[in-house]
Amino acid sequence: MLPQVLAGLGLVGLLSAGCLFWLERLQPLFFVVAIATLVYQIWTVGKRPPSMRTWGMKAILGISLALNGLLIAGWIVITIRYQ
């Protein structure tokens, strides 16, 4: 029983390492997509007339900008930390 468990753990570890490798390779793509969606969100809110920009819409935009800023800052810190 123990050899099968260890073999299974080895396969899971190999799969996890492969996923981690591809996630690291795709980080720039995730970054570009995040920036593009923020730009689109700002553009759609800015395109509306000022009278139609509700408080809720502005709050959602502000929270989205803050969360994305935190995630981008965290990504940069982690990248610098583990180089």
N, C-alpha and C positions, 0 to 999 in steps of 0.2 A: 504494500500500500504506500509506503513512504517514497519509493522511487517514482511512482506515478504522480504523487503530489509534487515532488521536486521537479519532475519533467513539466508538469502543468505550470508551475511557477516560473520555470525558465521560458516557456512559450509566452506567458503573459508579460514577462519582463522584456522579451524580445519585441513583442508587439508594441508595448509602451514606448520602448526606445525608438522604434520606427515612427510612431505617431509624433513623438517629441521632435525627432529630426525634421519631419515635414512641417510641423507647426513653426519651428524656428526658421525654416526656409521661406515660409509664407508670411512671416511677420510684416515685411514691407507692403504686401498686398492688403493685409488687414488694416494697416495704418492708412493707406491711400483710400480704401473704402470708407473708413471712419471719417476722414477729412472730407471726402466727397459728400457723404450724407449730411454732415454738419453744414457745409456750404449750401447744399440744396435746401435744408431746413431753414436756414437764415434767409435764403432767397425767397422761399415761398411765404414766409412771414412778412418779409419786407415788401413783397409785391402787393399785399393786401392794403386797402385804404386804411389810414390810421383809425378811422371810426370802427372798423371791423376787427382790429387787433384787440381781442379780449384779454382780460387779466389772466385767465387760465391759459391761453395760448402763449402769452409772454412768460408765464411761470414754467410751462413745459419746456419752452425754448431755453430758458435760463438754467433749469435743472439739467437738461440734456447737455448744454455747453459745460456746465460744471463737472458732471460725471465723466464726460469725454476728456476734459482737461486733466482730471485726476488719473484716469486710466492711461493717458498718453504720458503724463509725468511719471507714473509708476513704471510703465514700460521702459522709459528712458533710464530711470534709476536702476532697474533690474539689469538692463543691458550693460550699463556702466559697471555695476557691481560685480557681475559675473563674467567679465571679459578676461 
